[in-house]
Amino acid sequence: MIELDLSGLKCPLPALRTRKALLAAAPGDRLHVICTDPLAGIDVPNLIRETGDVLEEQRQEAARISFVIRKVGQ
């Protein structure tokens, strides 16, 4: 699993960095993305809908939001 710690980054950087990581990932790869910006809870799921990849998990723990994303296609 690819770890992507985006703690401290503000909108739109978490979504942009997640997009960049997904572009570099191979189909079947899983990304674990950690964010602290509350807007990432909206932006990242919207990004995943755009890319067609799969949001396997979204979890909120205090100020941290974490996502597990599976890369589907190129």
All heavy atoms as TSV, in Angstrom:
chain	resi	resn	atom	element	x	y	z
A	1	MET	N	N	0.851	-1.183	0.000
A	1	MET	CA	C	0.000	0.000	0.000
A	1	MET	C	C	0.890	1.237	0.000
A	1	MET	O	O	1.877	1.296	0.718
A	1	MET	CB	C	-0.925	-0.014	1.221
A	1	MET	CG	C	-1.909	1.117	1.175
A	1	MET	SD	S	-3.207	1.143	2.445
A	1	MET	CE	C	-3.858	-0.473	2.410
A	2	ILE	N	N	0.525	2.204	-0.792
A	2	ILE	CA	C	1.261	3.464	-0.884
A	2	ILE	C	C	0.723	4.417	0.173
A	2	ILE	O	O	-0.479	4.661	0.235
A	2	ILE	CB	C	1.098	4.080	-2.291
A	2	ILE	CG1	C	1.609	3.114	-3.356
A	2	ILE	CG2	C	1.789	5.429	-2.371
A	2	ILE	CD1	C	1.175	3.453	-4.761
A	3	GLU	N	N	1.602	4.923	1.032
A	3	GLU	CA	C	1.208	5.871	2.083
A	3	GLU	C	C	1.424	7.292	1.571
A	3	GLU	O	O	2.475	7.600	1.022
A	3	GLU	CB	C	2.059	5.657	3.341
A	3	GLU	CG	C	1.859	4.316	3.998
A	3	GLU	CD	C	0.556	4.226	4.766
A	3	GLU	OE1	O	0.062	5.267	5.258
A	3	GLU	OE2	O	0.030	3.113	4.871
A	4	LEU	N	N	0.441	8.137	1.776
A	4	LEU	CA	C	0.518	9.525	1.354
A	4	LEU	C	C	0.039	10.392	2.515
A	4	LEU	O	O	-1.156	10.495	2.758
A	4	LEU	CB	C	-0.378	9.709	0.121
A	4	LEU	CG	C	-0.179	10.906	-0.783
A	4	LEU	CD1	C	1.229	10.933	-1.351
A	4	LEU	CD2	C	-1.178	10.892	-1.911
A	5	ASP	N	N	0.986	10.957	3.260
A	5	ASP	CA	C	0.638	11.796	4.417
A	5	ASP	C	C	0.607	13.255	3.973
A	5	ASP	O	O	1.639	13.859	3.718
A	5	ASP	CB	C	1.641	11.605	5.545
A	5	ASP	CG	C	1.214	12.304	6.831
A	5	ASP	OD1	O	0.235	13.086	6.808
A	5	ASP	OD2	O	1.863	12.059	7.860
A	6	LEU	N	N	-0.603	13.797	3.870
A	6	LEU	CA	C	-0.800	15.174	3.401
A	6	LEU	C	C	-1.228	16.084	4.549
A	6	LEU	O	O	-1.844	17.124	4.316
A	6	LEU	CB	C	-1.827	15.183	2.273
A	6	LEU	CG	C	-1.495	14.260	1.093
A	6	LEU	CD1	C	-2.610	14.267	0.073
A	6	LEU	CD2	C	-0.173	14.657	0.456
A	7	SER	N	N	-0.880	15.688	5.759
A	7	SER	CA	C	-1.224	16.482	6.943
A	7	SER	C	C	-0.646	17.885	6.816
A	7	SER	O	O	0.497	18.061	6.390
A	7	SER	CB	C	-0.656	15.820	8.200
A	7	SER	OG	O	-1.206	14.542	8.362
A	8	GLY	N	N	-1.457	18.870	7.170
A	8	GLY	CA	C	-1.012	20.258	7.153
A	8	GLY	C	C	-1.240	20.981	5.834
A	8	GLY	O	O	-1.151	22.202	5.782
A	9	LEU	N	N	-1.530	20.240	4.765
A	9	LEU	CA	C	-1.769	20.890	3.469
A	9	LEU	C	C	-3.222	21.353	3.389
A	9	LEU	O	O	-4.132	20.678	3.848
A	9	LEU	CB	C	-1.470	19.927	2.320
A	9	LEU	CG	C	-0.025	19.462	2.190
A	9	LEU	CD1	C	0.106	18.520	1.003
A	9	LEU	CD2	C	0.921	20.635	2.045
A	10	LYS	N	N	-3.418	22.509	2.799
A	10	LYS	CA	C	-4.756	23.093	2.662
A	10	LYS	C	C	-5.279	22.908	1.242
A	10	LYS	O	O	-4.500	22.757	0.292
A	10	LYS	CB	C	-4.712	24.602	2.986
A	10	LYS	CG	C	-4.284	24.902	4.413
A	10	LYS	CD	C	-5.337	24.473	5.384
A	10	LYS	CE	C	-4.939	24.829	6.799
A	10	LYS	NZ	N	-5.743	24.148	7.785
A	11	CYS	N	N	-6.579	22.964	1.109
A	11	CYS	CA	C	-7.281	22.865	-0.161
A	11	CYS	C	C	-6.666	23.856	-1.162
A	11	CYS	O	O	-6.395	24.986	-0.784
A	11	CYS	CB	C	-8.761	23.184	0.061
A	11	CYS	SG	S	-9.757	23.089	-1.413
A	12	PRO	N	N	-6.395	23.456	-2.369
A	12	PRO	CA	C	-6.719	22.197	-3.046
A	12	PRO	C	C	-5.573	21.186	-3.057
A	12	PRO	O	O	-5.652	20.184	-3.757
A	12	PRO	CB	C	-7.023	22.654	-4.460
A	12	PRO	CG	C	-6.016	23.736	-4.692
A	12	PRO	CD	C	-5.920	24.459	-3.338
A	13	LEU	N	N	-4.498	21.431	-2.316
A	13	LEU	CA	C	-3.318	20.570	-2.404
A	13	LEU	C	C	-3.569	19.095	-2.092
A	13	LEU	O	O	-3.036	18.233	-2.804
A	13	LEU	CB	C	-2.185	21.122	-1.534
A	13	LEU	CG	C	-1.543	22.408	-2.065
A	13	LEU	CD1	C	-0.492	22.923	-1.098
A	13	LEU	CD2	C	-0.938	22.189	-3.431
A	14	PRO	N	N	-4.359	18.733	-1.063
A	14	PRO	CA	C	-4.568	17.294	-0.838
A	14	PRO	C	C	-5.167	16.575	-2.056
A	14	PRO	O	O	-4.712	15.488	-2.418
A	14	PRO	CB	C	-5.518	17.257	0.362
A	14	PRO	CG	C	-5.199	18.508	1.112
A	14	PRO	CD	C	-4.936	19.530	0.032
A	15	ALA	N	N	-6.143	17.171	-2.688
A	15	ALA	CA	C	-6.756	16.545	-3.866
A	15	ALA	C	C	-5.769	16.503	-5.031
A	15	ALA	O	O	-5.683	15.490	-5.743
A	15	ALA	CB	C	-8.031	17.280	-4.269
A	16	LEU	N	N	-5.007	17.561	-5.229
A	16	LEU	CA	C	-4.046	17.592	-6.332
A	16	LEU	C	C	-2.943	16.550	-6.137
A	16	LEU	O	O	-2.565	15.850	-7.084
A	16	LEU	CB	C	-3.434	18.987	-6.472
A	16	LEU	CG	C	-4.398	20.093	-6.907
A	16	LEU	CD1	C	-3.697	21.446	-6.882
A	16	LEU	CD2	C	-4.957	19.803	-8.291
A	17	ARG	N	N	-2.436	16.438	-4.923
A	17	ARG	CA	C	-1.373	15.448	-4.642
A	17	ARG	C	C	-1.921	14.024	-4.747
A	17	ARG	O	O	-1.216	13.115	-5.186
A	17	ARG	CB	C	-0.772	15.684	-3.266
A	17	ARG	CG	C	-0.080	17.028	-3.113
A	17	ARG	CD	C	1.414	16.922	-3.264
A	17	ARG	NE	N	2.034	18.225	-3.248
A	17	ARG	CZ	C	2.682	18.730	-2.201
A	17	ARG	NH1	N	2.788	18.040	-1.081
A	17	ARG	NH2	N	3.228	19.924	-2.276
A	18	THR	N	N	-3.171	13.835	-4.346
A	18	THR	CA	C	-3.791	12.511	-4.468
A	18	THR	C	C	-3.940	12.151	-5.936
A	18	THR	O	O	-3.638	11.026	-6.346
A	18	THR	CB	C	-5.159	12.480	-3.748
A	18	THR	OG1	O	-4.946	12.781	-2.361
A	18	THR	CG2	C	-5.828	11.127	-3.887
A	19	ARG	N	N	-4.378	13.109	-6.759
A	19	ARG	CA	C	-4.516	12.875	-8.202
A	19	ARG	C	C	-3.170	12.487	-8.806
A	19	ARG	O	O	-3.067	11.537	-9.588
A	19	ARG	CB	C	-5.061	14.114	-8.907
A	19	ARG	CG	C	-5.231	13.910	-10.415
A	19	ARG	CD	C	-5.614	15.190	-11.138
A	19	ARG	NE	N	-6.856	15.766	-10.722
A	19	ARG	CZ	C	-8.054	15.428	-11.202
A	19	ARG	NH1	N	-8.143	14.493	-12.117
A	19	ARG	NH2	N	-9.131	16.027	-10.774
A	20	LYS	N	N	-2.121	13.207	-8.430
A	20	LYS	CA	C	-0.778	12.931	-8.958
A	20	LYS	C	C	-0.331	11.521	-8.569
A	20	LYS	O	O	0.220	10.785	-9.393
A	20	LYS	CB	C	0.203	13.969	-8.426
A	20	LYS	CG	C	1.583	13.854	-9.002
A	20	LYS	CD	C	2.464	14.987	-8.514
A	20	LYS	CE	C	3.863	14.867	-9.093
A	20	LYS	NZ	N	4.722	15.954	-8.640
A	21	ALA	N	N	-0.579	11.123	-7.327
A	21	ALA	CA	C	-0.199	9.782	-6.865
A	21	ALA	C	C	-0.992	8.710	-7.613
A	21	ALA	O	O	-0.446	7.659	-7.967
A	21	ALA	CB	C	-0.410	9.661	-5.363
A	22	LEU	N	N	-2.274	8.968	-7.871
A	22	LEU	CA	C	-3.092	8.006	-8.606
A	22	LEU	C	C	-2.607	7.854	-10.045
A	22	LEU	O	O	-2.614	6.752	-10.596
A	22	LEU	CB	C	-4.563	8.418	-8.588
A	22	LEU	CG	C	-5.317	8.124	-7.302
A	22	LEU	CD1	C	-6.657	8.833	-7.294
A	22	LEU	CD2	C	-5.500	6.625	-7.112
A	23	LEU	N	N	-2.182	8.945	-10.652
A	23	LEU	CA	C	-1.669	8.874	-12.025
A	23	LEU	C	C	-0.411	8.028	-12.102
A	23	LEU	O	O	-0.160	7.343	-13.090
A	23	LEU	CB	C	-1.404	10.280	-12.573
A	23	LEU	CG	C	-2.639	11.119	-12.895
A	23	LEU	CD1	C	-2.241	12.543	-13.238
A	23	LEU	CD2	C	-3.428	10.488	-14.039
A	24	ALA	N	N	0.408	8.073	-11.044
A	24	ALA	CA	C	1.659	7.310	-11.016
A	24	ALA	C	C	1.445	5.860	-10.584
A	24	ALA	O	O	2.325	5.016	-10.794
A	24	ALA	CB	C	2.648	7.986	-10.075
A	25	ALA	N	N	0.298	5.550	-10.002
A	25	ALA	CA	C	0.034	4.205	-9.473
A	25	ALA	C	C	-0.357	3.248	-10.600
A	25	ALA	O	O	-0.879	3.659	-11.636
A	25	ALA	CB	C	-1.078	4.268	-8.425
A	26	ALA	N	N	-0.107	1.981	-10.360
A	26	ALA	CA	C	-0.502	0.932	-11.302
A	26	ALA	C	C	-1.899	0.429	-10.934
A	26	ALA	O	O	-2.294	0.491	-9.764
A	26	ALA	CB	C	0.503	-0.212	-11.238
A	27	PRO	N	N	-2.656	-0.074	-11.912
A	27	PRO	CA	C	-3.963	-0.643	-11.594
A	27	PRO	C	C	-3.830	-1.716	-10.506
A	27	PRO	O	O	-2.927	-2.541	-10.547
A	27	PRO	CB	C	-4.423	-1.248	-12.921
A	27	PRO	CG	C	-3.727	-0.418	-13.956
A	27	PRO	CD	C	-2.386	-0.101	-13.354
A	28	GLY	N	N	-4.718	-1.649	-9.529
A	28	GLY	CA	C	-4.686	-2.577	-8.411
A	28	GLY	C	C	-3.946	-2.038	-7.195
A	28	GLY	O	O	-4.106	-2.552	-6.095
A	29	ASP	N	N	-3.116	-1.006	-7.383
A	29	ASP	CA	C	-2.418	-0.393	-6.250
A	29	ASP	C	C	-3.430	0.241	-5.315
A	29	ASP	O	O	-4.485	0.719	-5.745
A	29	ASP	CB	C	-1.437	0.696	-6.707
A	29	ASP	CG	C	-0.145	0.146	-7.274
A	29	ASP	OD1	O	0.073	-1.084	-7.206
A	29	ASP	OD2	O	0.654	0.952	-7.796
A	30	ARG	N	N	-3.096	0.266	-4.025
A	30	ARG	CA	C	-3.956	0.916	-3.032
A	30	ARG	C	C	-3.177	2.061	-2.399
A	30	ARG	O	O	-1.994	1.922	-2.114
A	30	ARG	CB	C	-4.395	-0.089	-1.986
A	30	ARG	CG	C	-5.302	-1.152	-2.577
A	30	ARG	CD	C	-5.578	-2.285	-1.635
A	30	ARG	NE	N	-6.514	-1.862	-0.624
A	30	ARG	CZ	C	-6.449	-2.212	0.653
A	30	ARG	NH1	N	-5.488	-2.994	1.075
A	30	ARG	NH2	N	-7.345	-1.808	1.509
A	31	LEU	N	N	-3.854	3.181	-2.211
A	31	LEU	CA	C	-3.261	4.352	-1.564
A	31	LEU	C	C	-3.943	4.568	-0.223
A	31	LEU	O	O	-5.166	4.488	-0.128
A	31	LEU	CB	C	-3.496	5.612	-2.407
A	31	LEU	CG	C	-2.537	5.923	-3.540
A	31	LEU	CD1	C	-2.714	4.931	-4.658
A	31	LEU	CD2	C	-2.747	7.332	-4.034
A	32	HIS	N	N	-3.134	4.848	0.788
A	32	HIS	CA	C	-3.659	5.264	2.092
A	32	HIS	C	C	-3.304	6.740	2.221
A	32	HIS	O	O	-2.128	7.091	2.323
A	32	HIS	CB	C	-3.032	4.443	3.215
A	32	HIS	CG	C	-3.516	4.837	4.560
A	32	HIS	ND1	N	-2.680	5.010	5.623
A	32	HIS	CD2	C	-4.772	5.097	5.029
A	32	HIS	CE1	C	-3.390	5.371	6.679
A	32	HIS	NE2	N	-4.660	5.424	6.335
A	33	VAL	N	N	-4.299	7.602	2.154
A	33	VAL	CA	C	-4.101	9.047	2.154
A	33	VAL	C	C	-4.574	9.615	3.489
A	33	VAL	O	O	-5.685	9.325	3.928
A	33	VAL	CB	C	-4.881	9.708	0.992
A	33	VAL	CG1	C	-4.644	11.201	0.957
A	33	VAL	CG2	C	-4.503	9.071	-0.342
A	34	ILE	N	N	-3.718	10.427	4.120
A	34	ILE	CA	C	-4.046	11.049	5.402
A	34	ILE	C	C	-4.049	12.556	5.205
A	34	ILE	O	O	-3.089	13.126	4.678
A	34	ILE	CB	C	-3.016	10.668	6.478
A	34	ILE	CG1	C	-3.003	9.151	6.659
A	34	ILE	CG2	C	-3.312	11.381	7.788
A	34	ILE	CD1	C	-1.819	8.633	7.424
A	35	CYS	N	N	-5.137	13.208	5.615
A	35	CYS	CA	C	-5.287	14.659	5.471
A	35	CYS	C	C	-5.752	15.257	6.797
A	35	CYS	O	O	-6.379	14.577	7.606
A	35	CYS	CB	C	-6.323	14.984	4.409
A	35	CYS	SG	S	-5.993	14.284	2.790
A	36	THR	N	N	-5.482	16.560	6.974
A	36	THR	CA	C	-6.001	17.271	8.133
A	36	THR	C	C	-6.935	18.404	7.724
A	36	THR	O	O	-7.613	18.967	8.577
A	36	THR	CB	C	-4.852	17.843	8.998
A	36	THR	OG1	O	-3.973	18.595	8.161
A	36	THR	CG2	C	-4.072	16.732	9.690
A	37	ASP	N	N	-6.979	18.740	6.451
A	37	ASP	CA	C	-7.870	19.795	5.969
A	37	ASP	C	C	-9.295	19.237	5.884
A	37	ASP	O	O	-9.536	18.256	5.186
A	37	ASP	CB	C	-7.424	20.278	4.588
A	37	ASP	CG	C	-8.257	21.417	4.046
A	37	ASP	OD1	O	-9.239	21.828	4.713
A	37	ASP	OD2	O	-7.939	21.914	2.959
A	38	PRO	N	N	-10.252	19.838	6.618
A	38	PRO	CA	C	-11.625	19.319	6.597
A	38	PRO	C	C	-12.236	19.251	5.201
A	38	PRO	O	O	-13.067	18.388	4.931
A	38	PRO	CB	C	-12.399	20.299	7.474
A	38	PRO	CG	C	-11.392	21.059	8.249
A	38	PRO	CD	C	-10.109	20.996	7.479
A	39	LEU	N	N	-11.831	20.142	4.304
A	39	LEU	CA	C	-12.387	20.130	2.947
A	39	LEU	C	C	-11.964	18.892	2.155
A	39	LEU	O	O	-12.614	18.539	1.177
A	39	LEU	CB	C	-11.985	21.399	2.194
A	39	LEU	CG	C	-12.636	22.684	2.704
A	39	LEU	CD1	C	-12.117	23.890	1.941
A	39	LEU	CD2	C	-14.143	22.604	2.598
A	40	ALA	N	N	-10.899	18.227	2.589
A	40	ALA	CA	C	-10.465	17.006	1.904
A	40	ALA	C	C	-11.555	15.935	1.981
A	40	ALA	O	O	-11.667	15.090	1.092
A	40	ALA	CB	C	-9.169	16.493	2.510
A	41	GLY	N	N	-12.383	15.995	3.027
A	41	GLY	CA	C	-13.487	15.044	3.163
A	41	GLY	C	C	-14.507	15.163	2.052
A	41	GLY	O	O	-15.280	14.233	1.809
A	42	ILE	N	N	-14.509	16.291	1.379
A	42	ILE	CA	C	-15.396	16.519	0.234
A	42	ILE	C	C	-14.606	16.368	-1.069
A	42	ILE	O	O	-15.046	15.710	-2.005
A	42	ILE	CB	C	-16.016	17.934	0.307
A	42	ILE	CG1	C	-16.871	18.068	1.562
A	42	ILE	CG2	C	-16.827	18.241	-0.951
A	42	ILE	CD1	C	-17.274	19.497	1.878
A	43	ASP	N	N	-13.424	16.988	-1.101
A	43	ASP	CA	C	-12.633	17.048	-2.340
A	43	ASP	C	C	-12.126	15.685	-2.803
A	43	ASP	O	O	-12.186	15.373	-3.992
A	43	ASP	CB	C	-11.440	17.991	-2.176
A	43	ASP	CG	C	-11.864	19.438	-2.020
A	43	ASP	OD1	O	-13.026	19.755	-2.329
A	43	ASP	OD2	O	-11.021	20.253	-1.588
A	44	VAL	N	N	-11.611	14.881	-1.888
A	44	VAL	CA	C	-11.031	13.595	-2.290
A	44	VAL	C	C	-12.108	12.645	-2.827
A	44	VAL	O	O	-11.923	12.064	-3.900
A	44	VAL	CB	C	-10.182	12.985	-1.157
A	44	VAL	CG1	C	-9.753	11.567	-1.503
A	44	VAL	CG2	C	-8.957	13.863	-0.882
A	45	PRO	N	N	-13.248	12.460	-2.146
A	45	PRO	CA	C	-14.292	11.606	-2.747
A	45	PRO	C	C	-14.766	12.108	-4.117
A	45	PRO	O	O	-15.027	11.300	-5.014
A	45	PRO	CB	C	-15.427	11.648	-1.719
A	45	PRO	CG	C	-14.729	11.898	-0.425
A	45	PRO	CD	C	-13.602	12.840	-0.775
A	46	ASN	N	N	-14.853	13.432	-4.293
A	46	ASN	CA	C	-15.230	13.973	-5.606
A	46	ASN	C	C	-14.178	13.631	-6.656
A	46	ASN	O	O	-14.516	13.291	-7.795
A	46	ASN	CB	C	-15.434	15.488	-5.533
A	46	ASN	CG	C	-16.746	15.864	-4.887
A	46	ASN	OD1	O	-17.680	15.073	-4.852
A	46	ASN	ND2	N	-16.817	17.074	-4.367
A	47	LEU	N	N	-12.911	13.728	-6.278
A	47	LEU	CA	C	-11.820	13.365	-7.185
A	47	LEU	C	C	-11.935	11.901	-7.598
A	47	LEU	O	O	-11.803	11.570	-8.777
A	47	LEU	CB	C	-10.464	13.612	-6.496
A	47	LEU	CG	C	-9.253	12.995	-7.183
A	47	LEU	CD1	C	-8.984	13.679	-8.508
A	47	LEU	CD2	C	-8.045	13.059	-6.284
A	48	ILE	N	N	-12.221	11.031	-6.638
A	48	ILE	CA	C	-12.317	9.599	-6.925
A	48	ILE	C	C	-13.487	9.317	-7.876
A	48	ILE	O	O	-13.377	8.482	-8.772
A	48	ILE	CB	C	-12.456	8.789	-5.617
A	48	ILE	CG1	C	-11.260	9.035	-4.708
A	48	ILE	CG2	C	-12.612	7.307	-5.898
A	48	ILE	CD1	C	-9.918	8.916	-5.360
A	49	ARG	N	N	-14.588	10.023	-7.705
A	49	ARG	CA	C	-15.708	9.874	-8.648
A	49	ARG	C	C	-15.275	10.286	-10.052
A	49	ARG	O	O	-15.658	9.664	-11.037
A	49	ARG	CB	C	-16.910	10.697	-8.192
A	49	ARG	CG	C	-17.768	9.965	-7.175
A	49	ARG	CD	C	-19.096	10.658	-6.944
A	49	ARG	NE	N	-18.980	11.910	-6.194
A	49	ARG	CZ	C	-18.815	11.984	-4.883
A	49	ARG	NH1	N	-18.733	10.888	-4.160
A	49	ARG	NH2	N	-18.732	13.142	-4.280
A	50	GLU	N	N	-14.476	11.341	-10.156
A	50	GLU	CA	C	-13.983	11.814	-11.456
A	50	GLU	C	C	-13.060	10.802	-12.118
A	50	GLU	O	O	-13.145	10.575	-13.321
A	50	GLU	CB	C	-13.176	13.113	-11.288
A	50	GLU	CG	C	-13.956	14.370	-11.283
A	50	GLU	CD	C	-13.032	15.574	-11.131
A	50	GLU	OE1	O	-11.893	15.540	-11.636
A	50	GLU	OE2	O	-13.456	16.547	-10.496
A	51	THR	N	N	-12.138	10.240	-11.335
A	51	THR	CA	C	-11.122	9.354	-11.902
A	51	THR	C	C	-11.650	7.952	-12.178
A	51	THR	O	O	-11.047	7.215	-12.947
A	51	THR	CB	C	-9.897	9.240	-10.968
A	51	THR	OG1	O	-10.285	8.622	-9.742
A	51	THR	CG2	C	-9.262	10.592	-10.713
A	52	GLY	N	N	-12.750	7.579	-11.517
A	52	GLY	CA	C	-13.300	6.242	-11.702
A	52	GLY	C	C	-12.636	5.188	-10.834
A	52	GLY	O	O	-12.901	4.001	-10.981
A	53	ASP	N	N	-11.758	5.613	-9.933
A	53	ASP	CA	C	-11.124	4.681	-9.013
A	53	ASP	C	C	-12.102	4.372	-7.868
A	53	ASP	O	O	-13.219	4.869	-7.853
A	53	ASP	CB	C	-9.803	5.262	-8.506
A	53	ASP	CG	C	-8.810	5.473	-9.653
A	53	ASP	OD1	O	-8.566	4.501	-10.392
A	53	ASP	OD2	O	-8.318	6.596	-9.826
A	54	VAL	N	N	-11.687	3.548	-6.905
A	54	VAL	CA	C	-12.600	3.078	-5.862
A	54	VAL	C	C	-12.160	3.608	-4.495
A	54	VAL	O	O	-11.023	3.398	-4.082
A	54	VAL	CB	C	-12.642	1.539	-5.831
A	54	VAL	CG1	C	-13.532	1.053	-4.698
A	54	VAL	CG2	C	-13.132	0.992	-7.160
A	55	LEU	N	N	-13.081	4.287	-3.822
A	55	LEU	CA	C	-12.851	4.726	-2.443
A	55	LEU	C	C	-13.295	3.574	-1.554
A	55	LEU	O	O	-14.483	3.341	-1.364
A	55	LEU	CB	C	-13.637	5.996	-2.142
A	55	LEU	CG	C	-13.503	6.570	-0.737
A	55	LEU	CD1	C	-12.052	6.921	-0.426
A	55	LEU	CD2	C	-14.386	7.795	-0.577
A	56	GLU	N	N	-12.326	2.820	-1.033
A	56	GLU	CA	C	-12.645	1.638	-0.230
A	56	GLU	C	C	-12.987	1.998	1.207
A	56	GLU	O	O	-13.757	1.293	1.848
A	56	GLU	CB	C	-11.472	0.649	-0.246
A	56	GLU	CG	C	-11.242	0.042	-1.614
A	56	GLU	CD	C	-10.165	-1.005	-1.620
A	56	GLU	OE1	O	-9.344	-1.069	-0.681
A	56	GLU	OE2	O	-10.131	-1.785	-2.598
A	57	GLU	N	N	-12.411	3.083	1.709
A	57	GLU	CA	C	-12.658	3.453	3.101
A	57	GLU	C	C	-12.406	4.944	3.293
A	57	GLU	O	O	-11.491	5.509	2.703
A	57	GLU	CB	C	-11.706	2.658	4.006
A	57	GLU	CG	C	-11.851	2.932	5.477
A	57	GLU	CD	C	-10.868	2.103	6.290
A	57	GLU	OE1	O	-10.765	0.889	6.049
A	57	GLU	OE2	O	-10.191	2.698	7.147
A	58	GLN	N	N	-13.238	5.560	4.112
A	58	GLN	CA	C	-13.037	6.948	4.536
A	58	GLN	C	C	-13.300	6.987	6.031
A	58	GLN	O	O	-14.340	6.525	6.486
A	58	GLN	CB	C	-13.981	7.900	3.802
A	58	GLN	CG	C	-13.805	9.351	4.220
A	58	GLN	CD	C	-14.651	10.296	3.383
A	58	GLN	OE1	O	-15.149	9.950	2.322
A	58	GLN	NE2	N	-14.810	11.503	3.866
A	59	ARG	N	N	-12.344	7.496	6.775
A	59	ARG	CA	C	-12.470	7.500	8.233
A	59	ARG	C	C	-12.045	8.861	8.788
A	59	ARG	O	O	-11.046	9.421	8.363
A	59	ARG	CB	C	-11.581	6.394	8.810
A	59	ARG	CG	C	-11.657	6.309	10.321
A	59	ARG	CD	C	-10.869	5.150	10.833
A	59	ARG	NE	N	-11.506	3.917	10.353
A	59	ARG	CZ	C	-10.913	2.740	10.332
A	59	ARG	NH1	N	-9.683	2.618	10.746
A	59	ARG	NH2	N	-11.550	1.681	9.903
A	60	GLN	N	N	-12.823	9.352	9.740
A	60	GLN	CA	C	-12.522	10.614	10.437
A	60	GLN	C	C	-12.120	10.273	11.867
A	60	GLN	O	O	-12.864	9.607	12.583
A	60	GLN	CB	C	-13.764	11.507	10.441
A	60	GLN	CG	C	-13.628	12.767	11.266
A	60	GLN	CD	C	-13.131	13.941	10.455
A	60	GLN	OE1	O	-13.481	14.072	9.301
A	60	GLN	NE2	N	-12.324	14.771	11.057
A	61	GLU	N	N	-10.935	10.698	12.277
A	61	GLU	CA	C	-10.463	10.504	13.644
A	61	GLU	C	C	-9.926	11.831	14.138
A	61	GLU	O	O	-8.873	12.268	13.689
A	61	GLU	CB	C	-9.360	9.443	13.691
A	61	GLU	CG	C	-9.814	8.072	13.219
A	61	GLU	CD	C	-8.657	7.115	13.020
A	61	GLU	OE1	O	-7.505	7.476	13.339
A	61	GLU	OE2	O	-8.895	6.012	12.537
A	62	ALA	N	N	-10.664	12.476	15.024
A	62	ALA	CA	C	-10.297	13.811	15.529
A	62	ALA	C	C	-10.091	14.740	14.337
A	62	ALA	O	O	-11.013	14.931	13.558
A	62	ALA	CB	C	-9.076	13.737	16.429
A	63	ALA	N	N	-8.903	15.305	14.178
A	63	ALA	CA	C	-8.651	16.255	13.089
A	63	ALA	C	C	-8.129	15.577	11.832
A	63	ALA	O	O	-7.852	16.242	10.844
A	63	ALA	CB	C	-7.659	17.316	13.549
A	64	ARG	N	N	-7.993	14.256	11.857
A	64	ARG	CA	C	-7.445	13.533	10.710
A	64	ARG	C	C	-8.543	12.838	9.916
A	64	ARG	O	O	-9.450	12.243	10.484
A	64	ARG	CB	C	-6.461	12.449	11.174
A	64	ARG	CG	C	-5.142	12.961	11.588
A	64	ARG	CD	C	-4.246	11.842	12.097
A	64	ARG	NE	N	-4.568	10.531	11.534
A	64	ARG	CZ	C	-3.668	9.591	11.312
A	64	ARG	NH1	N	-2.422	9.788	11.618
A	64	ARG	NH2	N	-4.032	8.425	10.819
A	65	ILE	N	N	-8.419	12.913	8.610
A	65	ILE	CA	C	-9.294	12.173	7.709
A	65	ILE	C	C	-8.390	11.235	6.925
A	65	ILE	O	O	-7.373	11.678	6.375
A	65	ILE	CB	C	-10.041	13.097	6.732
A	65	ILE	CG1	C	-10.802	14.190	7.482
A	65	ILE	CG2	C	-10.989	12.296	5.845
A	65	ILE	CD1	C	-11.334	15.274	6.580
A	66	SER	N	N	-8.753	9.962	6.882
A	66	SER	CA	C	-7.943	9.032	6.104
A	66	SER	C	C	-8.819	8.337	5.066
A	66	SER	O	O	-10.012	8.128	5.266
A	66	SER	CB	C	-7.248	8.012	7.006
A	66	SER	OG	O	-8.190	7.212	7.665
A	67	PHE	N	N	-8.189	8.018	3.955
A	67	PHE	CA	C	-8.864	7.384	2.828
A	67	PHE	C	C	-8.038	6.196	2.383
A	67	PHE	O	O	-6.804	6.255	2.397
A	67	PHE	CB	C	-8.960	8.345	1.625
A	67	PHE	CG	C	-9.584	9.667	1.931
A	67	PHE	CD1	C	-8.803	10.744	2.319
A	67	PHE	CD2	C	-10.954	9.846	1.821
A	67	PHE	CE1	C	-9.371	11.977	2.598
A	67	PHE	CE2	C	-11.536	11.073	2.103
A	67	PHE	CZ	C	-10.740	12.142	2.487
A	68	VAL	N	N	-8.705	5.135	1.965
A	68	VAL	CA	C	-8.046	4.036	1.273
A	68	VAL	C	C	-8.674	4.000	-0.117
A	68	VAL	O	O	-9.890	3.871	-0.263
A	68	VAL	CB	C	-8.221	2.691	1.999
A	68	VAL	CG1	C	-7.609	1.569	1.175
A	68	VAL	CG2	C	-7.608	2.751	3.389
A	69	ILE	N	N	-7.811	4.165	-1.127
A	69	ILE	CA	C	-8.263	4.280	-2.516
A	69	ILE	C	C	-7.599	3.168	-3.315
A	69	ILE	O	O	-6.390	2.945	-3.183
A	69	ILE	CB	C	-7.862	5.652	-3.097
A	69	ILE	CG1	C	-8.425	6.779	-2.235
A	69	ILE	CG2	C	-8.312	5.766	-4.556
A	69	ILE	CD1	C	-7.754	8.114	-2.481
A	70	ARG	N	N	-8.377	2.486	-4.152
A	70	ARG	CA	C	-7.819	1.462	-5.044
A	70	ARG	C	C	-7.843	1.995	-6.471
A	70	ARG	O	O	-8.868	2.414	-6.991
A	70	ARG	CB	C	-8.624	0.167	-4.948
A	70	ARG	CG	C	-8.022	-0.952	-5.807
A	70	ARG	CD	C	-8.649	-2.311	-5.558
A	70	ARG	NE	N	-10.055	-2.286	-5.257
A	70	ARG	CZ	C	-11.020	-2.358	-6.171
A	70	ARG	NH1	N	-10.730	-2.442	-7.450
A	70	ARG	NH2	N	-12.290	-2.347	-5.803
A	71	LYS	N	N	-6.671	1.965	-7.092
A	71	LYS	CA	C	-6.528	2.398	-8.491
A	71	LYS	C	C	-7.156	1.339	-9.381
A	71	LYS	O	O	-6.840	0.161	-9.268
A	71	LYS	CB	C	-5.037	2.565	-8.805
A	71	LYS	CG	C	-4.706	2.785	-10.247
A	71	LYS	CD	C	-4.994	4.187	-10.660
A	71	LYS	CE	C	-4.500	4.393	-12.091
A	71	LYS	NZ	N	-4.494	5.751	-12.476
A	72	VAL	N	N	-8.069	1.759	-10.259
A	72	VAL	CA	C	-8.785	0.809	-11.111
A	72	VAL	C	C	-8.154	0.706	-12.499
A	72	VAL	O	O	-7.831	-0.361	-12.969
A	72	VAL	CB	C	-10.286	1.174	-11.220
A	72	VAL	CG1	C	-10.974	0.300	-12.229
A	72	VAL	CG2	C	-10.940	1.052	-9.873
A	73	GLY	N	N	-8.008	1.819	-13.182
A	73	GLY	CA	C	-7.511	1.764	-14.562
A	73	GLY	C	C	-6.436	2.800	-14.802
A	73	GLY	O	O	-5.976	3.454	-13.896
A	74	GLN	N	N	-6.022	2.880	-16.047
A	74	GLN	CA	C	-5.000	3.850	-16.417
A	74	GLN	C	C	-5.701	5.150	-16.610
A	74	GLN	O	O	-5.572	6.125	-16.803
A	74	GLN	CB	C	-4.258	3.420	-17.679
A	74	GLN	CG	C	-3.386	2.227	-17.443
A	74	GLN	CD	C	-2.192	2.542	-16.558
A	74	GLN	OE1	O	-2.332	2.959	-15.397
A	74	GLN	NE2	N	-1.025	2.321	-17.065
